[in-house]
Amino acid sequence: MSIEQRLNRLAPALTAQERAILILEAWKDGRQEDPAWRHSMPQEQSNAFNHYIELMNRANVVLGRVIGVIHMQTEALEQREMWLVGMTLWEEHVEEIRRAVQLAVREPITQSEYNAANQAASDEWVSVTELAAFLAGEREDWSEDDYETVDEEYGPVLKDEVWDRTVAEEERKLRAMVARGKLPSRGKGKGLKLQQGALSHFGHAVGAVAEEYISYRVVPDDQVEDVESERRALRHLQQVLELLPYDLDGEGNLHERLRKGLQETTAFRLITLWVELRSVEVLVDEIGEAFNGVDPLKPPFREKLDGTREKLQAVREHLSFLHMECELREPLEEELQEMRGWLEELPAST
């Protein structure tokens, strides 16, 4: 006797749940259901059987449509994420170009301007502690005992107490020179200030520092027009590299605003879609419990649901590379209740 014949003989003894599970498995396999599963059903099983069929329809028709929508929205989210990644990488590349320009270009300045800038730098008043810290940083007579390893990644660093002690030593030297009248000063006690030119007494030259670039290129005063022309060109270059031309409405860099807007909306859509996905998964599992744990979804819907989960998790991982941490939370009970009510209200038919 074949298996089909045996099932036909057993069909009258099947419960409503068993009949529904057989039909569900046939649906999922793309097979025609055996008419005997319905024809041999006792009248008293009709209500329970119809309930199971309704659950299958809810899973594959109603929730199936929801799965399709979430899947499409997730694909749109992936495109948004790729746009965000592209904008971020572009900004990083522009920043690399900007730094390379700053390292390679020497800011033009006339000899007179350069002399005046050097004098201004030498005459600038700074706190005695600031000068002492500079002098301490220039020392090289450290011993191995002066270092400690706080983080293996960065290696040994100077101990805090050694640094503080060295700065205090240098400050005492400076204050002693002030007391002997060797250095001009302003203020007293903690408010004592010295001119930066005081560093020349310790063999350190004090000079002007270029604002935008690493160093100056000093040219004769008779080339002032060429200097101004080159400065205008460099200012324009800086504007391009800093994306200032895109400040169209006076509210800040348009490109940066677009990127920040993308970050916020991408994170929001990711979390929203994840909650919707998890809500669907919870409802599908609840329907599956009515079928003794058998997955109620047809393979295309199951594949799309699982694929969407993987896509959302991948988006979350990619955003973490951009230092965006998104918590993919579970749906709240009221959110699940709302979806359950919505699921029951919508018509489901095959």
Secondary structure by P-SEA (a helix, b strand, c coil): ccaaaaaaaacccccaaaaaaaaaaaaaacccccccccccccccaaaaaaaaaaaaaaaccaaaaaaaaaaaaaaaaaaaaaaaaaaaaaaaaaaaaaaaaaacbbbbbcaaaaaaaaaaaaaccccaaaaaaaaaaacccccccccccccccccccccaaaaaaaaaaaaaaaaaaaaacccccccccccbbbcccccccccbbbbbbbccccccccccccaaaaaaaaaaaaaaaaaaaacccccccccccaaaaaaaaaaaaaaaaaaaaaaaaaaaaaaaaaaaaaacccccccaaaaaaaaaaaaaaaaaaaaaaaacbbbbbccccaaaaaaaaaaaaaccccc
